[in-house]
Amino acid sequence: MILEFDPNIVVSWIATGLSILGNMYVIQLETERQKIGYYIWVVSNIIWVSYFLVSQQWAPFCLFAVYLMIAIAAIWKRSDIGCSEGYGAYA
């Protein structure tokens, strides 16, 4: 039996690994580690959104597009701009 290389499987495993890694950072108590987790989530969610867009899977595409927006909003809220305006989680 010859194993065939399937780029879709590789991409989905990379995105899965990044999603799990992002979770591990976000659950930390330290704010900077949480921000790193959100940045990792942004990258993984971009991969997932692209993956589902190309494969025309619209329900998970919408789900991960919303996850992407939430991760971006979380980064913004934890940034200096978000905190200075009183919207930051730790303001």
Secondary structure, 3 states (H helix, E strand, C coil): CCCCCCHHHHHHHHHHHHHHHHHHHHCCCCHHHHHHHHHHHHHHHHHHHHHHHHCCCHHHHHHHHHHHHHHHHHHHHCCHHHHHCCCCCCC
